[in-house]
Amino acid sequence: MRCVIAGGGTGGHFFPGMAIAEAFVERERGNEVLFIGTARGIEARVLPGGRFPLRTIKVKPIKGKSLLEKGKAIWSLPMAISEAYSILKEFQPQLVLGVGGYASGPTLLAAFFLGMKRAIQEQNVMPGMTNRILKWFSQQIFVSFEEAKKYFPDKKTIVTGNPIRKEFFASLKEGKGEIKKRDRFTLLIFGGSAGAHRINQAMMGALDQLQGIKSSLKIIHQTGKEDLDFVSKEYREKGFDALVKPFIENIATSYQISDLVICRSGASTVAELAVCGKAALLIPYPYAAHSHQFINAKKLVDLGAARMILDQDLNGGMIAQTILHLYDHPEERVRMEEAIQRLGKPRAAEEIVDYCYALVREHNMVH
């Protein structure tokens, strides 16, 4: 079977698409996946030379742009739809799946005009603009959270959880053997893949107040390239045992050995926390579209599965206070771990592929 996965732009849209692509080619020998994205998105950096081919279309972002730029973006849409139309006509997929991001709109519309089977996947509690429009053109909608269902037509919406890449599970398995009983309280701190300057600064501001538990702490901190030197120096000067890296390749193992994770609340991070069953202090990225990250974090806080500090309230004192509280109250961490684990859906990618197969079969039976 041939499938097109359209969208990307950011890791939050692209990596779930990648997880679905992996599950799709594993499902049956000879299955093929083609990605359609843009030359500006993360897909253009990650896919070349990898297992999946990428074709790009020229489409401009609309959200958060000036009136003139919005006008230009809307003006470029017919051209983008026509480029996607040509690619789909040539590749002839049995299914087109949109994962959000600029490229998914024109591609799904082109698939609609070609009468191809269409589905979309929404990662967040509250859908983005592209998927709000595409719900009318899709035959099946996969959502990560129960709460997202209310934004979509009930009959065609399924809660599958957010797909996580295979290599994440592989390193989880590998890491299992290595984990010995820890005698120290391990903190894992990271922003997005590029790090988060605000979180790095606040953590450095927390160190003086954490001196009292310093000998019991082990810190793993992903800083991004920019802040690597400044953060390493602070930890060193204040005598903390910290492993500081610009980027952590094998984040699954770091999750496993940590007692508390301090991070943003993008949909993929939330899905990983749930699958690993980890207590977290979430600091939503304030500029995420439609306040996605705040809404994702608030859902976890309401379930008793995480703590949250808003970016504008973030400082060393707030972080130190939360760390000290959760260090002193292990029973609260256990409750958080149990609550977040209930959200974990490790088979999300396989489940989406199952539903896609059923959708295509139904189409074949009609014809």
C-alpha positions in Angstrom: 0.0 0.0 0.0 1.2 3.5 -0.7 0.6 6.4 1.8 1.4 10.1 1.7 2.0 11.9 5.0 1.6 15.6 4.6 2.7 18.4 7.0 5.4 19.0 9.4 7.2 22.4 9.8 7.9 21.8 13.5 8.9 18.6 15.3 5.5 18.5 17.1 3.8 17.8 13.7 6.6 16.0 12.0 7.7 13.4 14.5 4.3 11.8 15.1 4.1 11.6 11.3 7.4 9.9 11.3 6.2 7.4 13.9 3.1 6.6 11.8 5.4 6.1 8.7 7.6 3.6 10.6 4.5 1.6 11.7 3.1 1.7 8.2 6.2 0.3 6.5 6.5 -2.4 9.2 2.9 -3.4 8.7 3.4 -5.1 5.3 6.3 -5.7 3.0 6.3 -3.4 0.0 4.4 -0.6 1.8 5.7 2.9 0.7 5.4 6.2 2.4 6.1 9.6 0.7 6.3 12.8 2.8 5.0 16.1 1.4 6.4 19.1 3.3 8.1 22.5 2.7 11.7 23.4 2.2 11.6 25.5 5.4 10.3 22.8 7.7 12.2 20.4 10.0 11.3 17.6 7.5 13.7 19.2 5.0 16.6 18.8 7.5 15.7 15.3 8.9 14.4 13.3 5.9 17.1 13.7 3.1 19.1 10.5 2.9 16.8 8.7 5.3 14.3 5.9 4.7 11.4 8.1 3.5 11.4 10.3 0.3 10.3 14.0 0.7 8.7 16.2 -2.0 8.2 19.9 -1.1 5.5 22.4 -2.1 5.6 26.1 -1.8 3.2 27.2 0.8 3.4 30.1 3.2 2.3 30.4 6.9 -0.8 32.4 7.6 -1.1 32.3 11.5 0.6 35.2 13.3 1.5 37.1 10.1 0.7 40.7 9.1 -2.3 41.4 6.8 0.0 41.8 3.8 1.8 38.5 4.5 -1.6 36.7 5.1 -2.7 38.0 1.7 0.4 36.7 0.0 -0.1 33.3 1.8 -3.7 33.0 0.6 -2.7 34.0 -2.9 0.0 31.2 -3.0 -2.6 28.5 -2.0 -3.9 27.6 -5.4 -0.4 27.1 -6.7 0.5 24.9 -3.6 -2.7 22.8 -4.2 -1.7 22.4 -7.8 1.8 21.3 -6.9 0.4 18.8 -4.4 -2.1 17.6 -7.0 0.7 16.8 -9.4 2.7 14.9 -6.8 -0.3 12.8 -5.7 -1.3 12.1 -9.3 2.2 10.8 -9.9 2.6 8.7 -6.7 -1.0 7.4 -6.7 -1.3 6.7 -2.9 -4.3 4.8 -1.5 -4.3 7.2 1.5 -3.3 10.7 2.3 -2.7 11.6 6.0 -2.3 15.2 7.2 -0.4 15.7 10.5 -0.8 19.5 10.7 1.5 22.3 9.6 1.4 24.3 6.4 1.9 21.5 3.9 -1.0 19.4 5.1 -3.8 21.9 4.0 -3.0 22.1 0.2 -2.2 18.3 0.1 -5.4 17.2 1.7 -7.4 19.5 -0.5 -5.6 18.1 -3.6 -6.5 14.6 -2.3 -10.1 15.7 -1.9 -10.2 16.9 -5.6 -8.6 13.6 -6.7 -11.1 11.5 -4.7 -8.4 9.8 -2.6 -8.9 8.5 1.0 -8.1 11.2 3.5 -7.4 11.3 7.3 -5.8 13.8 9.7 -4.0 13.5 13.0 -4.2 16.1 15.7 -1.6 16.1 18.4 -2.9 18.8 20.9 -5.9 19.1 23.2 -7.0 22.1 21.1 -6.6 21.7 17.3 -4.7 24.1 15.2 -6.2 26.2 12.3 -5.2 23.8 9.5 -7.0 20.8 11.1 -10.0 22.9 12.0 -10.5 23.5 8.3 -9.5 20.0 7.2 -12.0 18.2 9.4 -14.6 19.0 6.7 -12.5 17.3 4.0 -11.3 14.2 6.0 -13.0 10.8 6.3 -11.2 9.9 9.5 -9.7 12.0 12.4 -7.2 10.7 14.9 -6.8 12.7 18.2 -4.4 12.4 21.0 -6.7 13.5 23.9 -10.3 12.7 24.7 -10.9 16.5 25.2 -10.0 17.2 21.5 -13.0 15.2 20.3 -15.4 18.0 20.9 -13.7 20.1 18.1 -14.4 17.4 15.5 -17.4 15.5 14.0 -18.1 12.7 16.5 -18.7 9.9 13.9 -15.3 10.1 12.3 -13.1 11.0 15.3 -11.0 8.4 17.2 -8.8 8.8 20.3 -5.6 7.0 19.6 -3.0 9.0 21.6 0.0 10.7 20.1 2.3 8.4 18.1 5.9 8.1 19.4 8.9 7.1 17.2 10.1 3.5 17.3 13.7 4.5 18.4 12.2 6.0 21.6 10.7 2.6 22.6 13.9 0.8 21.5 16.1 2.9 23.8 13.5 2.5 26.6 13.9 -1.3 26.2 17.7 -1.1 26.1 17.7 1.2 29.1 15.6 -1.1 31.3 18.6 -3.5 31.9 20.9 -0.7 32.9 18.8 1.0 35.5 20.0 0.2 39.0 18.3 1.4 42.2 19.1 5.0 42.4 20.3 6.5 45.6 20.0 10.0 44.3 17.2 12.3 43.2 17.6 12.7 39.5 16.3 15.7 37.6 15.9 15.8 33.8 15.7 19.4 32.4 15.1 20.3 28.8 13.4 22.9 26.6 12.6 22.0 23.0 15.2 20.3 20.8 17.0 23.7 20.8 16.8 24.2 24.5 14.9 26.9 26.3 16.8 29.9 27.5 14.1 30.9 30.1 14.2 27.5 31.7 18.0 27.4 31.7 18.2 30.8 33.4 15.6 30.0 36.0 17.3 26.7 36.9 20.6 28.5 37.4 18.7 30.9 39.7 17.4 28.0 41.7 20.8 26.5 42.6 21.5 28.6 45.7 18.2 27.4 47.2 19.0 23.8 46.3 22.4 23.7 48.2 20.8 21.9 51.1 20.0 18.8 49.0 23.0 19.1 46.6 24.7 15.9 47.7 21.4 13.9 47.0 20.9 15.5 43.5 21.9 14.2 40.1 21.0 16.6 37.2 20.8 15.9 33.5 20.3 19.1 31.5 19.8 19.7 27.8 20.6 23.3 27.2 20.7 23.9 23.4 23.9 25.1 21.8 23.7 28.8 22.9 23.6 28.2 26.7 25.9 25.2 27.0 28.9 27.1 28.4 27.0 29.4 30.8 25.0 26.5 32.3 28.0 24.1 32.6 30.0 26.8 34.3 27.3 27.6 36.9 26.8 24.0 37.9 30.6 23.5 38.2 31.1 26.7 40.3 28.3 25.8 42.6 29.4 22.2 43.0 26.5 20.3 41.5 26.8 16.9 39.9 25.3 17.7 36.4 25.5 16.1 33.0 25.1 19.1 30.7 24.6 18.6 26.9 23.5 20.8 24.0 21.3 17.9 22.8 20.5 14.6 24.4 20.5 11.9 21.7 19.0 9.2 23.8 16.3 11.0 25.8 14.4 7.8 26.6 17.1 6.5 28.9 17.3 9.9 30.6 13.5 9.8 31.2 13.8 6.4 32.7 16.4 7.3 35.3 14.8 10.6 36.3 12.6 11.2 39.4 11.3 14.6 38.1 11.3 16.1 34.6 11.3 19.9 34.1 10.2 20.7 30.5 7.9 22.4 28.1 4.5 20.8 27.3 4.4 20.2 23.6 2.2 17.2 22.6 5.1 14.9 21.9 6.8 15.6 25.2 3.5 15.0 27.0 3.1 11.7 25.2 6.6 10.6 26.1 6.1 11.5 29.8 2.9 9.4 29.8 4.5 6.4 28.2 7.4 6.6 30.7 5.1 7.4 33.6 7.1 10.4 34.9 6.3 13.1 37.4 6.8 16.5 35.6 7.0 20.2 36.3 5.7 21.8 33.0 6.6 25.2 31.8 4.4 25.8 28.7 6.0 27.7 25.9 4.0 30.9 25.8 4.2 31.6 22.1 2.8 28.2 20.9 -0.1 28.6 18.5 -3.6 28.7 20.1 -1.9 28.4 23.6 -1.5 24.7 22.8 1.2 24.1 25.4 -0.8 25.8 28.2 -3.9 23.8 27.4 -1.9 20.5 27.2 -0.2 21.3 30.6 -3.5 22.4 32.3 -5.1 19.1 31.3 -2.3 17.2 33.1 -2.4 19.5 36.2 -6.2 19.0 36.4 -5.7 15.2 36.4 -3.1 15.5 39.2 -0.5 14.2 36.7 1.9 17.2 36.7 2.8 20.6 38.2 2.9 23.8 36.1 4.6 27.2 36.3 3.7 29.8 33.7 6.6 31.2 31.7 5.8 34.8 32.9 6.0 33.6 36.6 9.1 31.6 36.0 12.1 32.3 38.3 14.7 30.4 40.3 12.6 30.6 43.5 9.6 29.0 41.9 11.6 26.2 40.4 13.6 25.5 43.6 10.4 25.5 45.7 8.7 22.9 43.5 11.8 20.7 43.4 12.2 20.8 47.2 8.5 20.1 47.7 8.5 17.0 45.4 11.9 15.9 46.8 10.3 15.9 50.3 7.0 14.3 49.2 7.8 11.1 47.3 4.2 10.0 47.8 3.0 13.0 45.7 5.4 12.0 42.9 4.0 8.5 42.9 0.5 9.9 42.6 1.6 12.0 39.6 3.3 9.0 38.0 0.2 6.9 38.3 -2.1 9.6 37.0 0.1 10.4 33.9 0.6 6.7 33.1 -3.2 6.3 32.6 -2.8 8.6 29.5 0.1 6.6 28.0 -0.8 5.1 24.6 2.3 3.2 23.5 0.4 1.6 20.5 -0.8 4.9 19.0 1.1 4.6 15.7 0.0 1.0 15.1 -3.6 1.8 16.0 -3.6 4.7 13.5 -2.2 2.3 10.8 -5.0 -0.2 11.6 -7.7 2.4 11.1 -6.1 3.6 7.9 -6.1 0.0 6.5 -9.8 -0.3 7.4 -10.5 3.0 5.7 -8.8 1.9 2.5 -10.5 -1.5 2.6 -13.9 0.0 2.9 -13.1 2.1 -0.1 -12.0 -1.0 -2.1 -15.2 -2.8 -1.2 -17.3 0.0 -2.5 -15.5 0.1 -5.8 
